[in-house]
Amino acid sequence: MRPFDATGAFRPNEVWVPDQLRRVTVGAAGVTLLSGSFGLGVQIVSTMLLARLLRPGDFGLIAMVTTFSLLLSNFGLNGFTEAIIQKDEINNLLVSNLFWINVGVGLVLSIALAFVGSLLARFYGDRRVAYVAIGMSPTIFIISLSVHHLALLKRAMRFPSVSANDLIARLSSTVVSILLSWRGWGYWALIAGAITLALSQTIGAWSLCRWIPSLPHRTDGTAATARFAMNVYARFSVNYTTRNMDNLLVGWRFNAHALGFYKKAYDLFALPANQLVVSIATVAISALSRLNRDQVRYSRWFLRSLSVLAFVGMGISAVLTLVGKDLIRVLLGPGWDEAGRIFTFFGPGIGVMLIYYTNSWIHLSIGAANRWLRWGLVEVTVTGLLFLGALRWGPAGIAIAWTISFWVLIIPAFWYAGRPIQFSLGPVLNTIWRYVVASFAAACIAAGAVREVFGFMEPSSLSGVLFHFFITSLSFFVLYIGAVILLHGGFEPLRQVAGLLPDMILWTRSVRHRRPVSGGMDDALTEPAGR
């Protein structure tokens, strides 16, 4: 893709008719979710192998550093990406200026992480932390080189290309980590995997988006766009602080071994959000940004998306609460039972977490990054207080605090997000409450029925664990779908999900047959071929 024409202007987007926007958006979401599913498979295989090749302490040691390094490496990735996607008009000079700002800051942050490694080693009381910090520091600069190329691809709705690039990078990282772990590299295998991931993503981004930034020039909009990006990154930083305060507290209060168990339980807790909400957030924001001047269509599109997400999310939440220990036993092996125990306290928060994160779609699609930042300060305060109160109960207490935080914050979060556009709280609650009730009722009945039939004994063998996992999951989903149909008085929720599948599949197939427009960029925003 060549994103700019001879005059330096971004190649213009098409003017969308309502049904066309829906189909392209659903198709882009389908491609993203399909790629995410493959990525999930890669992650599961990687987790199963690495958990058997490395010790919990190796994962905990890396988590001690990535708690800080991931915050720094996301500078620009969270901020400039949204600025480029959301802005009405952009040109080569503006994006070039933003590129050099981002790369310059990335270089400074990369050097800073290497230097503060010794301070982190003293804080955690483990000198190996300093070596890990030095090893992870190059990833920050490498990632900064890919931010704007990926953002331009997303603005052009080239999500198949972005998804394929991400999947290839993850495969490369996984192969490197597994091979080096097998050769006995220990935690250095995970560091090498992180560097491979950053390099692969950056090489792929430059290959897919054939754009070389020009030298910095004074141009209108640079300062305003940078301020928007800084607001988004500040909000990300606040959110990141909330999301990683737990690692900091567990690593500081206990040790790398305990943090290794906790981190694996948390990774499974966060996995549905990463696969569903995070993976389609850019698609959703891109679509909502085109509808933010039509409140009726905006509300209808958002609520339908929220309904599908709540249907899937509350089902996942309840079933993982019931079988999470079994899943961790199968994936990681018998030596990780403590992670399974911790996860049972995470489970009830998964569904509400998926719903909660969509409030960011509203903030960003209407350009209210400053309000999103202010809400983040409320979020970090409430969650931090819950963490401190729960620390006395160890990692399991932190997991309980996570779950409580999402249930406490969800209603005020949507109320605050919708105020600038008079998007009321009532329709949101009316959309999700039936799924909450259905999942709770189905989980209670399924758990009671399985215990009544098979007793209270915990399965000990692998075959027993798999049997318990299958019977419990099947019982729950039958009951859950039945309860959803009953509470909705019909099959409408199932029709909504089924109605998305044809557009996802057909758009995914047709994207290979798009005709290039003048200058070489695929016409990613027109009607799919064969329609």
Buried (B, 14 or more C-beta within 10 A) or exposed (E): BEBBBEEBEBBEBBEBEEEBBBBBBBBBBBBBBBBBEBBBEBBBEBBBBBBEBBBBBBBBBBBBBBBBBBBBBBBBBBBBBBBBBBBEEBBBBBBBBBBBBBBEBBBEBBEBBBEBBBEBBEBBEBEBBBBBBBBBBBBBBBBBBBBBBBBBBBBBBBBBBBBBBBBBBBBBBBBBBBEBBEEEBBBBBBBBBBBBBBBBBBBBBBEBBEBEBBEBEEBEBBEEBBEBBBBBBBBBBBBBBBBBBBBBBBBBBBBBBBBBBBBBBBBBBBBBBBBBBBBBBBBBBBBBBBBBEEEEBBBBBBBBBBBBBBBBBBBBBBBBBBBBBBBBBBBBEEEBBBBBBBBBBBBBBBBBBBBBBBBBBBBBBBBBBBBBBBBBEBBBEBBBEBBEEBBEEBBBBBBBBBBBBBBBBBEBBBBBBBBEBEBEBEBBEEBBEBBBBBBBBBBBBBBEBBEEEBEEEEBEEEEBBBBBBEBBBEBBBEBBBEBBBEBBEEEEBBEBEEEBEEBBEBBBEBBEEBEEBEEEBBBBBBBBBEE
